[in-house]
Each structure stands twice: as structure tokens, then as C-alpha cells.
């Protein structure tokens, strides 16, 4: 179909982009983790396909730890989780499945950068 052709074309284009820049939902301070909440109108591919992914965040998005993050989500959304998935990103993916050699960035970017700014406008 035309829609699947467009998705495949967009995926191919994004895989050739060296750097993607997106917003983020939260940062977890004690473990250095970026948190994204999937929404139907936003593709996760833009953060997974380029070699480098940069996120922009503001100080009010920082939570001390996982407990504080989930308390916040529950306070805002009750028992129904927002979006279709909550993704925790703590660095490039790693695998040592092949001959016990550690490889970074097997799935997703090889480098992640978080930029803390005063505010997003």
C-alpha cells in the first residue's frame, strides 16, 4: 500500500541521517537515564535509526530516581499508563552474543547526548 511504502521510505531516509535531535519526557538523575513515552503521533524511529541521538531537556523534567518517576506518572495519569510504551535509555545498546565480544549500538544509536537547557519554547 501507499502508506507502507511511505513508512519504508521514511525509515530508509532516517537510517542515513547522522544525528537526530528530539525532546524527552524525563531524565532520571541517579542512573543517568532518558525516558520517552510513546505516543501514536510520534515515531520512535527518529531516536533509534541515526548513529547519534541528542535529546533536549529542561531541569523540571529531571526526576531523582525510578520511584519518583513512577510516582509522577501515576499522579498525572492514574492507573492507565500514557502512550503505548515507556522506554528507558541508559546508553547505546550492548551485546556480547557473538563470540563474547562486546559491541555497542547494535540496536539504535552508538552515541547518546543529553543537553540540559533553561527552557523549551
Protein Blocks (a to p, Z undefined) as FASTA:
>chain_A
ZZlmmmmmmmmmmmmpmbdcdddfbdcfklopacddddfklcfklmmmpmbdcddddfkl
pcfblmlmmmmmmmmnombdghjbdcddebjcddfkbgoiacehkbocfbdcddddfbdZ
Z
